[in-house]
Amino acid sequence: MRALSHYWRGNAPGQCCCAGPTREATVIDPDYGQALGVLAASYTFSAHMGWAEMSTVAPIAQRAARVAIRADSEDPWAHYALGCAYLFTRHFDDSLAELELALSLNPNFSLAQAYYGLVLAYCGRWEDADLAARRALRLSPRDPSSAIYYGVAAYAQFVGRNYEEAMRLSREGIRIRGDFVGAHRVLTAAASMAGQIDVATAALQDLRRAQPNISLAWIADELPIQQDADREHYLQALLGAGLN
């Protein structure tokens, strides 16, 4: 429970604090599937937000998630964690399958529902992604991670070239969590593509505060965007906002 309270904070200090209690729990009980799953999920979330190196943490997260499933194959957190790890190693079909399994084990698992939408968005299936993100919001409208759900919905709308809606959803995510990196990225890109350069410039400044290491190279290398056209679309939008 202590680890989850840190995980739900959704920021870099929270993820750092999450690791200690999860490791302590697995020392007490090496077969504690949920603790291993939360630890693995925290690793991939940190890398997705730019706080850790994906090449370093993704293999660790994948191993932890597999151990979690061996310990408890019925734990939805374990399958959610493996689905996230598969996403960031570009195993898209495996990621969708693991997240679907997590949702079959717990249909009310709103975080898994949102990340299912994220995988769909990264695969270019923006309409299905939007539906999944909105299901997550309906399942848990006061969820500590609702900023993420809005961020996923915003990115889905960006992929669909619906820039005004992407901006609206991004701003809602930022209103809930002012330091949520994902929403800052999408707001910057969507404002750029909408031709609102002043908004995009200001959003980029906020993005750089939230993720100091942000760059076009980071986006190209670290975000698992399956379709080349979608990746180029995102890069061109951020370039237009002034990111280099």
Backbone as CSV, one residue per row, in Angstrom:
resi,resn,N_x,N_y,N_z,CA_x,CA_y,CA_z,C_x,C_y,C_z
1,MET,0.826,-1.208,0.000,0.000,0.000,0.000,0.867,1.268,0.000
2,ARG,1.999,1.252,0.739,2.879,2.418,0.733,3.436,2.667,-0.662
3,ALA,3.810,1.580,-1.344,4.356,1.728,-2.700,3.317,2.321,-3.638
4,LEU,2.096,1.847,-3.554,1.051,2.359,-4.447,0.777,3.839,-4.193
5,SER,0.826,4.253,-2.935,0.585,5.672,-2.651,1.640,6.544,-3.326
6,HIS,2.874,6.041,-3.401,3.922,6.786,-4.117,3.721,6.700,-5.627
7,TYR,3.362,5.519,-6.107,3.169,5.323,-7.548,2.084,6.264,-8.070
8,TRP,0.987,6.394,-7.317,-0.143,7.198,-7.787,0.192,8.679,-7.865
9,ARG,1.273,9.102,-7.241,1.641,10.525,-7.320,2.006,10.926,-8.743
10,GLY,2.484,9.987,-9.544,2.718,10.244,-10.964,3.839,11.200,-11.273
11,ASN,4.772,11.393,-10.317,5.908,12.280,-10.586,7.207,11.546,-10.284
12,ALA,8.325,12.191,-10.593,9.622,11.529,-10.443,9.927,11.154,-8.995
13,PRO,9.718,12.057,-8.013,9.981,11.657,-6.625,9.116,10.479,-6.185
14,GLY,7.862,10.465,-6.635,6.972,9.365,-6.271,7.465,8.030,-6.783
15,GLN,7.965,8.010,-8.021,8.458,6.752,-8.583,9.725,6.296,-7.870
16,CYS,10.577,7.243,-7.486,11.779,6.876,-6.721,11.394,6.266,-5.386
17,CYS,10.417,6.871,-4.720,9.986,6.366,-3.419,9.234,5.044,-3.535
18,CYS,8.643,4.786,-4.694,7.887,3.551,-4.908,8.792,2.326,-4.849
19,ALA,10.030,2.455,-5.312,10.912,1.296,-5.444,11.237,0.661,-4.102
20,GLY,11.477,1.483,-3.075,11.876,0.947,-1.778,10.848,-0.003,-1.166
21,PRO,9.596,0.444,-0.979,8.598,-0.451,-0.384,8.316,-1.707,-1.209
22,THR,8.358,-1.598,-2.551,8.104,-2.796,-3.354,9.225,-3.809,-3.178
23,ARG,10.465,-3.325,-3.133,11.583,-4.250,-2.904,11.493,-4.877,-1.512
24,GLU,11.141,-4.072,-0.508,10.985,-4.604,0.848,9.914,-5.695,0.879
25,ALA,8.813,-5.438,0.164,7.718,-6.412,0.149,8.149,-7.726,-0.490
26,THR,8.960,-7.638,-1.547,9.384,-8.870,-2.219,10.463,-9.609,-1.436
27,VAL,11.188,-8.903,-0.569,12.122,-9.593,0.329,11.340,-10.414,1.353
28,ILE,10.261,-9.806,1.870,9.407,-10.523,2.830,8.687,-11.677,2.154
29,ASP,8.187,-11.424,0.940,7.442,-12.451,0.194,7.901,-12.419,-1.262
30,PRO,8.849,-13.281,-1.649,9.367,-13.275,-3.029,8.308,-13.598,-4.081
31,ASP,7.182,-14.150,-3.655,6.111,-14.494,-4.604,4.974,-13.476,-4.598
32,TYR,5.251,-12.276,-4.122,4.224,-11.229,-4.053,4.083,-10.604,-5.442
33,GLY,3.171,-11.141,-6.237,3.028,-10.738,-7.636,2.705,-9.275,-7.818
34,GLN,1.798,-8.736,-6.993,1.413,-7.343,-7.190,2.579,-6.397,-6.920
35,ALA,3.372,-6.675,-5.891,4.519,-5.810,-5.596,5.502,-5.797,-6.758
36,LEU,5.768,-6.965,-7.317,6.665,-7.043,-8.472,6.068,-6.308,-9.670
37,GLY,4.770,-6.444,-9.849,4.110,-5.764,-10.953,4.172,-4.253,-10.819
38,VAL,3.934,-3.740,-9.603,3.998,-2.295,-9.379,5.424,-1.790,-9.610
39,LEU,6.420,-2.541,-9.143,7.813,-2.153,-9.355,8.132,-2.062,-10.845
40,ALA,7.731,-3.071,-11.606,7.987,-3.083,-13.054,7.275,-1.921,-13.741
41,ALA,6.026,-1.672,-13.356,5.264,-0.580,-13.967,5.892,0.776,-13.662
42,SER,6.415,0.918,-12.453,7.055,2.169,-12.071,8.299,2.432,-12.914
43,TYR,9.059,1.374,-13.205,10.241,1.527,-14.054,9.861,2.074,-15.430
44,THR,8.877,1.450,-16.073,8.539,1.872,-17.437,7.897,3.256,-17.458
45,PHE,7.088,3.572,-16.429,6.473,4.894,-16.376,7.544,5.969,-16.255
46,SER,8.540,5.721,-15.415,9.626,6.704,-15.242,10.358,6.952,-16.556
47,ALA,10.620,5.886,-17.301,11.312,6.048,-18.577,10.425,6.761,-19.596
48,HIS,9.129,6.442,-19.602,8.204,7.084,-20.539,8.125,8.587,-20.292
49,MET,8.258,9.000,-19.028,8.205,10.420,-18.696,9.559,11.107,-18.879
50,GLY,10.598,10.331,-19.205,11.905,10.925,-19.439,12.777,11.027,-18.209
51,TRP,12.408,10.331,-17.132,13.168,10.416,-15.885,14.197,9.296,-15.759
52,ALA,14.169,8.338,-16.657,15.110,7.219,-16.627,15.379,6.795,-18.064
53,GLU,16.464,6.050,-18.266,16.810,5.576,-19.603,16.018,4.314,-19.931
54,MET,15.223,4.379,-20.992,14.391,3.238,-21.359,15.230,2.003,-21.652
55,SER,16.367,2.175,-22.315,17.194,1.021,-22.665,17.692,0.299,-21.422
56,THR,17.816,1.031,-20.333,18.271,0.435,-19.071,17.131,-0.231,-18.325
57,VAL,15.999,0.479,-18.206,14.939,-0.019,-17.316,13.992,-1.013,-17.978
58,ALA,13.832,-0.943,-19.302,12.864,-1.836,-19.951,13.181,-3.310,-19.729
59,PRO,14.437,-3.767,-19.887,14.714,-5.180,-19.615,14.481,-5.562,-18.153
60,ILE,14.799,-4.640,-17.231,14.574,-4.898,-15.813,13.078,-5.027,-15.545
61,ALA,12.290,-4.103,-16.118,10.843,-4.129,-15.937,10.244,-5.411,-16.505
62,GLN,10.748,-5.816,-17.677,10.215,-7.027,-18.297,10.500,-8.261,-17.434
63,ARG,11.709,-8.343,-16.889,12.046,-9.478,-16.021,11.188,-9.482,-14.760
64,ALA,11.028,-8.307,-14.139,10.223,-8.217,-12.919,8.771,-8.606,-13.192
65,ALA,8.236,-8.162,-14.324,6.849,-8.482,-14.663,6.670,-9.976,-14.909
66,ARG,7.645,-10.610,-15.555,7.547,-12.051,-15.796,7.632,-12.832,-14.489
67,VAL,8.488,-12.374,-13.588,8.555,-13.013,-12.269,7.224,-12.844,-11.542
68,ALA,6.628,-11.660,-11.673,5.329,-11.407,-11.043,4.268,-12.367,-11.564
69,ILE,4.273,-12.607,-12.870,3.277,-13.516,-13.454,3.536,-14.951,-13.019
70,ARG,4.819,-15.334,-12.936,5.112,-16.679,-12.434,4.653,-16.836,-10.982
71,ALA,4.775,-15.749,-10.217,4.362,-15.799,-8.816,2.846,-15.840,-8.679
72,ASP,2.157,-15.093,-9.551,0.690,-15.025,-9.461,0.143,-14.683,-10.839
73,SER,-0.195,-15.703,-11.580,-0.647,-15.500,-12.966,-2.019,-14.843,-13.042
74,GLU,-2.709,-14.729,-11.900,-4.038,-14.121,-11.880,-3.996,-12.668,-11.409
75,ASP,-2.810,-12.124,-11.206,-2.719,-10.754,-10.715,-2.745,-9.776,-11.891
76,PRO,-3.744,-8.889,-11.961,-3.829,-7.971,-13.111,-2.668,-6.990,-13.184
77,TRP,-2.107,-6.598,-12.040,-0.964,-5.688,-12.057,0.227,-6.319,-12.769
78,ALA,0.422,-7.614,-12.577,1.551,-8.291,-13.221,1.408,-8.241,-14.741
79,HIS,0.197,-8.510,-15.242,-0.022,-8.485,-16.690,0.006,-7.054,-17.233
80,TYR,-0.504,-6.113,-16.428,-0.408,-4.704,-16.821,1.055,-4.291,-16.968
81,ALA,1.872,-4.675,-15.994,3.287,-4.306,-16.032,3.991,-4.909,-17.231
82,LEU,3.699,-6.170,-17.531,4.336,-6.798,-18.693,3.841,-6.146,-19.982
83,GLY,2.570,-5.774,-20.025,2.054,-5.066,-21.199,2.769,-3.754,-21.429
84,CYS,3.053,-3.020,-20.355,3.794,-1.764,-20.477,5.221,-2.020,-20.952
85,ALA,5.857,-3.036,-20.379,7.236,-3.354,-20.783,7.290,-3.759,-22.250
86,TYR,6.324,-4.549,-22.688,6.289,-4.941,-24.100,6.093,-3.723,-25.006
87,LEU,5.286,-2.766,-24.570,5.066,-1.574,-25.395,6.384,-0.871,-25.671
88,PHE,7.186,-0.683,-24.626,8.394,0.117,-24.778,9.571,-0.676,-25.338
89,THR,9.328,-1.969,-25.622,10.298,-2.731,-26.421,9.728,-3.011,-27.812
90,ARG,8.640,-2.302,-28.152,8.024,-2.339,-29.485,7.390,-3.694,-29.832
91,HIS,6.973,-4.454,-28.835,6.238,-5.691,-29.084,4.745,-5.367,-28.915
92,PHE,4.185,-4.721,-29.934,2.864,-4.119,-29.811,1.758,-5.157,-29.622
93,ASP,1.774,-6.232,-30.390,0.731,-7.246,-30.257,0.790,-7.910,-28.887
94,ASP,2.002,-8.188,-28.408,2.150,-8.783,-27.086,1.666,-7.821,-26.003
95,SER,1.954,-6.537,-26.187,1.505,-5.531,-25.230,-0.014,-5.500,-25.153
96,LEU,-0.671,-5.453,-26.293,-2.139,-5.444,-26.308,-2.706,-6.702,-25.660
97,ALA,-2.087,-7.850,-25.934,-2.577,-9.110,-25.376,-2.471,-9.114,-23.853
98,GLU,-1.350,-8.632,-23.315,-1.180,-8.617,-21.859,-2.151,-7.635,-21.199
99,LEU,-2.363,-6.490,-21.819,-3.295,-5.520,-21.248,-4.729,-6.019,-21.335
100,GLU,-5.055,-6.717,-22.404,-6.392,-7.327,-22.505,-6.587,-8.376,-21.411
101,LEU,-5.519,-9.132,-21.118,-5.608,-10.130,-20.059,-5.773,-9.449,-18.699
102,ALA,-5.028,-8.364,-18.468,-5.190,-7.618,-17.214,-6.625,-7.142,-17.052
103,LEU,-7.225,-6.680,-18.151,-8.602,-6.177,-18.087,-9.617,-7.305,-17.956
104,SER,-9.290,-8.473,-18.479,-10.205,-9.610,-18.277,-10.187,-10.050,-16.812
105,LEU,-9.030,-9.906,-16.158,-8.920,-10.250,-14.739,-9.561,-9.191,-13.849
106,ASN,-9.499,-7.934,-14.288,-10.115,-6.837,-13.534,-10.662,-5.813,-14.519
107,PRO,-11.925,-5.961,-14.933,-12.507,-5.035,-15.924,-12.549,-3.587,-15.442
108,ASN,-12.403,-3.357,-14.131,-12.451,-1.999,-13.590,-11.067,-1.394,-13.383
109,PHE,-10.053,-2.017,-13.933,-8.667,-1.557,-13.784,-8.453,-0.386,-14.737
110,SER,-8.738,0.815,-14.250,-8.760,1.988,-15.127,-7.385,2.308,-15.703
111,LEU,-6.326,2.100,-14.933,-4.984,2.392,-15.443,-4.637,1.471,-16.607
112,ALA,-4.984,0.196,-16.496,-4.754,-0.737,-17.607,-5.589,-0.347,-18.816
113,GLN,-6.802,0.133,-18.570,-7.654,0.580,-19.664,-7.015,1.759,-20.399
114,ALA,-6.449,2.694,-19.636,-5.812,3.859,-20.260,-4.581,3.453,-21.057
115,TYR,-3.760,2.575,-20.498,-2.558,2.168,-21.230,-2.894,1.283,-22.425
116,TYR,-3.994,0.579,-22.349,-4.479,-0.133,-23.535,-4.761,0.893,-24.641
117,GLY,-5.380,2.003,-24.247,-5.617,3.075,-25.216,-4.328,3.673,-25.743
118,LEU,-3.330,3.801,-24.870,-2.053,4.364,-25.313,-1.391,3.480,-26.366
119,VAL,-1.413,2.172,-26.137,-0.833,1.257,-27.127,-1.568,1.396,-28.459
120,LEU,-2.898,1.447,-28.400,-3.679,1.611,-29.624,-3.312,2.913,-30.337
121,ALA,-3.121,3.983,-29.562,-2.753,5.267,-30.170,-1.375,5.185,-30.820
122,TYR,-0.422,4.553,-30.137,0.910,4.410,-30.717,0.893,3.520,-31.955
123,CYS,-0.133,2.688,-32.076,-0.290,1.855,-33.279,-1.096,2.558,-34.364
124,GLY,-1.508,3.799,-34.117,-2.251,4.559,-35.104,-3.755,4.379,-35.056
125,ARG,-4.254,3.571,-34.128,-5.699,3.298,-34.017,-6.321,4.316,-33.064
126,TRP,-6.347,5.564,-33.502,-6.667,6.651,-32.585,-8.114,6.631,-32.105
127,GLU,-9.043,6.209,-32.931,-10.446,6.195,-32.498,-10.665,5.156,-31.399
128,ASP,-10.090,3.958,-31.566,-10.180,2.939,-30.526,-9.455,3.402,-29.267
129,ALA,-8.335,4.094,-29.450,-7.570,4.611,-28.315,-8.381,5.625,-27.525
130,ASP,-9.061,6.509,-28.233,-9.877,7.520,-27.574,-10.985,6.867,-26.750
131,LEU,-11.622,5.854,-27.304,-12.677,5.156,-26.573,-12.133,4.511,-25.307
132,ALA,-10.953,3.909,-25.395,-10.360,3.255,-24.232,-10.024,4.276,-23.148
133,ALA,-9.450,5.410,-23.539,-9.107,6.438,-22.553,-10.350,6.990,-21.879
134,ARG,-11.398,7.172,-22.640,-12.638,7.700,-22.059,-13.307,6.662,-21.154
135,ARG,-13.153,5.372,-21.479,-13.642,4.330,-20.565,-12.906,4.410,-19.236
136,ALA,-11.595,4.636,-19.298,-10.811,4.776,-18.067,-11.332,5.935,-17.218
137,LEU,-11.648,7.047,-17.859,-12.162,8.203,-17.135,-13.538,7.924,-16.535
138,ARG,-14.376,7.186,-17.250,-15.687,6.839,-16.699,-15.558,5.868,-15.531
139,LEU,-14.628,4.926,-15.646,-14.440,3.946,-14.576,-13.988,4.611,-13.281
140,SER,-13.155,5.642,-13.389,-12.564,6.248,-12.190,-12.364,7.740,-12.405
141,PRO,-13.444,8.520,-12.371,-13.339,9.952,-12.690,-12.494,10.741,-11.698
142,ARG,-12.324,10.241,-10.476,-11.502,10.942,-9.473,-10.186,10.200,-9.223
143,ASP,-9.777,9.419,-10.198,-8.580,8.594,-10.072,-7.332,9.457,-9.895
144,PRO,-6.383,9.037,-9.036,-5.121,9.780,-8.936,-4.367,9.872,-10.262
145,SER,-4.659,8.935,-11.183,-3.977,8.940,-12.484,-4.837,9.521,-13.599
146,SER,-5.887,10.254,-13.249,-6.778,10.748,-14.306,-6.073,11.712,-15.259
147,ALA,-5.011,12.390,-14.800,-4.246,13.235,-15.720,-3.665,12.401,-16.856
148,ILE,-3.228,11.183,-16.532,-2.705,10.279,-17.565,-3.809,9.917,-18.548
149,TYR,-5.006,9.665,-18.042,-6.107,9.267,-18.923,-6.440,10.401,-19.902
150,TYR,-6.454,11.626,-19.396,-6.663,12.763,-20.291,-5.511,12.896,-21.287
151,GLY,-4.305,12.627,-20.830,-3.156,12.691,-21.721,-3.233,11.679,-22.848
152,VAL,-3.685,10.467,-22.520,-3.846,9.432,-23.553,-4.918,9.851,-24.547
153,ALA,-6.044,10.343,-24.028,-7.122,10.810,-24.916,-6.631,11.957,-25.800
154,ALA,-5.822,12.849,-25.220,-5.287,13.978,-25.994,-4.382,13.492,-27.111
155,TYR,-3.497,12.538,-26.788,-2.595,12.036,-27.828,-3.385,11.324,-28.933
156,ALA,-4.423,10.587,-28.561,-5.261,9.926,-29.568,-5.852,10.963,-30.520
157,GLN,-6.347,12.070,-29.972,-6.924,13.116,-30.822,-5.855,13.777,-31.684
158,PHE,-4.638,13.903,-31.158,-3.550,14.452,-31.970,-3.266,13.536,-33.154
159,VAL,-3.191,12.243,-32.910,-2.960,11.288,-34.000,-4.072,11.405,-35.040
160,GLY,-5.293,11.667,-34.572,-6.435,11.827,-35.475,-6.523,13.195,-36.129
161,ARG,-5.540,14.066,-35.865,-5.466,15.428,-36.447,-6.583,16.326,-35.924
162,ASN,-7.101,16.033,-34.753,-8.124,16.870,-34.122,-7.421,17.734,-33.069
163,TYR,-6.788,18.792,-33.530,-5.841,19.507,-32.683,-6.505,20.308,-31.570
164,GLU,-7.644,20.921,-31.854,-8.321,21.695,-30.806,-8.750,20.785,-29.667
165,GLU,-9.285,19.617,-29.990,-9.691,18.681,-28.948,-8.472,18.135,-28.206
166,ALA,-7.393,17.897,-28.927,-6.158,17.450,-28.279,-5.670,18.507,-27.292
167,MET,-5.764,19.770,-27.653,-5.345,20.838,-26.750,-6.257,20.906,-25.524
168,ARG,-7.549,20.776,-25.747,-8.493,20.841,-24.622,-8.212,19.722,-23.618
169,LEU,-8.024,18.512,-24.115,-7.784,17.374,-23.239,-6.428,17.479,-22.547
170,SER,-5.432,17.972,-23.256,-4.119,18.180,-22.647,-4.216,19.161,-21.489
171,ARG,-4.921,20.254,-21.724,-5.052,21.266,-20.673,-5.775,20.710,-19.452
172,GLU,-6.727,19.822,-19.681,-7.418,19.207,-18.547,-6.453,18.337,-17.749
173,GLY,-5.621,17.580,-18.451,-4.613,16.783,-17.755,-3.646,17.651,-16.966
174,ILE,-3.222,18.775,-17.548,-2.296,19.688,-16.871,-2.979,20.366,-15.688
175,ARG,-4.274,20.652,-15.823,-5.005,21.250,-14.701,-4.979,20.316,-13.494
176,ILE,-5.103,19.014,-13.751,-5.107,18.036,-12.665,-3.711,17.828,-12.097
177,ARG,-2.734,17.741,-13.004,-1.336,17.553,-12.582,-0.466,18.478,-13.415
178,GLY,-0.066,19.590,-12.828,0.688,20.590,-13.577,2.035,20.112,-14.075
179,ASP,2.568,19.028,-13.469,3.876,18.524,-13.881,3.784,17.279,-14.754
180,PHE,2.589,16.996,-15.289,2.435,15.780,-16.090,3.041,15.979,-17.476
181,VAL,4.156,15.319,-17.705,4.959,15.526,-18.910,4.183,15.202,-20.180
182,GLY,3.464,14.082,-20.181,2.779,13.642,-21.394,1.815,14.681,-21.938
183,ALA,1.061,15.309,-21.056,0.102,16.323,-21.499,0.818,17.554,-22.043
184,HIS,1.938,17.926,-21.440,2.710,19.062,-21.952,3.233,18.773,-23.366
185,ARG,3.669,17.541,-23.603,4.143,17.187,-24.944,3.028,17.360,-25.974
186,VAL,1.863,16.812,-25.668,0.778,16.846,-26.648,0.262,18.266,-26.846
187,LEU,0.153,19.045,-25.776,-0.293,20.431,-25.920,0.653,21.201,-26.835
188,THR,1.951,21.016,-26.652,2.941,21.702,-27.492,2.774,21.316,-28.955
189,ALA,2.655,20.019,-29.203,2.542,19.535,-30.582,1.231,19.963,-31.227
190,ALA,0.131,19.842,-30.480,-1.180,20.169,-31.044,-1.300,21.661,-31.340
191,ALA,-0.803,22.502,-30.426,-0.851,23.944,-30.664,-0.029,24.322,-31.887
192,SER,1.107,23.670,-32.052,1.938,23.926,-33.234,1.187,23.593,-34.512
193,MET,0.570,22.422,-34.563,-0.140,22.004,-35.770,-1.406,22.830,-36.008
194,ALA,-1.971,23.388,-34.929,-3.152,24.246,-35.068,-2.773,25.659,-35.502
195,GLY,-1.476,25.924,-35.628,-1.025,27.248,-36.029,-1.031,28.260,-34.907
196,GLN,-1.184,27.811,-33.669,-1.192,28.708,-32.507,0.238,28.756,-31.936
197,ILE,1.097,29.446,-32.626,2.522,29.398,-32.325,2.843,29.997,-30.964
198,ASP,2.134,31.068,-30.581,2.382,31.647,-29.255,2.058,30.639,-28.160
199,VAL,0.953,29.916,-28.337,0.569,28.889,-27.361,1.598,27.767,-27.359
200,ALA,2.023,27.362,-28.548,3.002,26.282,-28.659,4.330,26.667,-28.012
201,THR,4.755,27.911,-28.202,6.015,28.379,-27.628,5.957,28.365,-26.101
202,ALA,4.838,28.857,-25.558,4.668,28.856,-24.102,4.581,27.426,-23.568
203,ALA,3.877,26.561,-24.310,3.751,25.164,-23.887,5.101,24.462,-23.902
204,LEU,5.929,24.808,-24.883,7.262,24.198,-24.954,8.111,24.605,-23.747
205,GLN,7.978,25.833,-23.300,8.714,26.263,-22.110,8.287,25.444,-20.893
206,ASP,6.976,25.217,-20.761,6.476,24.399,-19.647,6.952,22.955,-19.793
207,LEU,6.960,22.456,-21.019,7.429,21.092,-21.265,8.888,20.943,-20.860
208,ARG,9.707,21.913,-21.211,11.135,21.832,-20.864,11.352,21.864,-19.352
209,ARG,10.473,22.571,-18.634,10.583,22.554,-17.174,10.210,21.181,-16.628
210,ALA,9.175,20.571,-17.228,8.728,19.262,-16.751,9.670,18.138,-17.168
211,GLN,10.277,18.285,-18.359,11.205,17.265,-18.869,12.419,17.969,-19.469
212,PRO,13.412,18.279,-18.657,14.561,19.053,-19.146,15.328,18.383,-20.282
213,ASN,15.282,17.071,-20.375,16.053,16.372,-21.418,15.283,16.199,-22.724
214,ILE,14.145,16.850,-22.866,13.311,16.664,-24.059,14.052,17.169,-25.303
215,SER,13.953,16.418,-26.386,14.549,16.796,-27.666,13.855,15.997,-28.756
216,LEU,14.052,16.413,-30.000,13.499,15.641,-31.110,14.107,14.243,-31.142
217,ALA,15.397,14.148,-30.836,16.051,12.838,-30.829,15.447,11.937,-29.755
218,TRP,15.138,12.520,-28.601,14.525,11.726,-27.521,13.171,11.194,-27.978
219,ILE,12.361,12.049,-28.579,11.040,11.620,-29.067,11.204,10.489,-30.086
220,ALA,12.106,10.665,-31.028,12.290,9.667,-32.084,12.784,8.345,-31.540
221,ASP,13.654,8.402,-30.547,14.278,7.178,-30.038,13.453,6.482,-28.965
222,GLU,12.781,7.253,-28.112,12.197,6.679,-26.904,10.698,6.387,-26.995
223,LEU,9.959,7.141,-27.771,8.516,6.904,-27.826,8.219,5.814,-28.847
224,PRO,7.489,4.765,-28.449,7.265,3.608,-29.327,6.113,3.839,-30.311
225,ILE,6.319,4.759,-31.234,5.302,5.067,-32.240,5.502,4.105,-33.410
226,GLN,4.501,3.287,-33.682,4.675,2.190,-34.641,4.756,2.676,-36.075
227,GLN,3.902,3.618,-36.438,3.826,4.059,-37.830,4.810,5.197,-38.100
228,ASP,5.592,5.066,-39.150,6.560,6.110,-39.494,5.879,7.455,-39.716
229,ALA,4.717,7.437,-40.359,4.013,8.696,-40.651,3.567,9.382,-39.363
230,ASP,3.134,8.611,-38.366,2.722,9.198,-37.090,3.917,9.775,-36.340
231,ARG,5.057,9.079,-36.401,6.251,9.594,-35.736,6.686,10.915,-36.389
232,GLU,6.699,10.954,-37.722,7.104,12.164,-38.436,6.140,13.316,-38.151
233,HIS,4.858,13.003,-38.058,3.829,13.991,-37.719,4.132,14.633,-36.363
234,TYR,4.446,13.818,-35.377,4.753,14.307,-34.034,6.038,15.146,-34.044
235,LEU,7.064,14.649,-34.721,8.333,15.362,-34.772,8.196,16.710,-35.473
236,GLN,7.459,16.743,-36.573,7.282,17.996,-37.296,6.509,19.003,-36.457
237,ALA,5.534,18.516,-35.707,4.762,19.418,-34.836,5.644,20.031,-33.767
238,LEU,6.475,19.220,-33.140,7.353,19.735,-32.084,8.462,20.619,-32.656
239,LEU,8.943,20.272,-33.845,9.914,21.134,-34.520,9.304,22.506,-34.785
240,GLY,8.046,22.514,-35.215,7.372,23.776,-35.488,7.186,24.623,-34.239
241,ALA,7.156,23.971,-33.068,7.040,24.699,-31.802,8.375,25.236,-31.321
242,GLY,9.479,24.771,-31.959,10.795,25.263,-31.587,11.672,24.242,-30.904
243,LEU,11.213,22.995,-30.796,12.034,21.966,-30.181,13.106,21.530,-31.181
244,ASN,14.301,21.249,-30.697,15.358,20.794,-31.586,16.065,19.586,-30.971
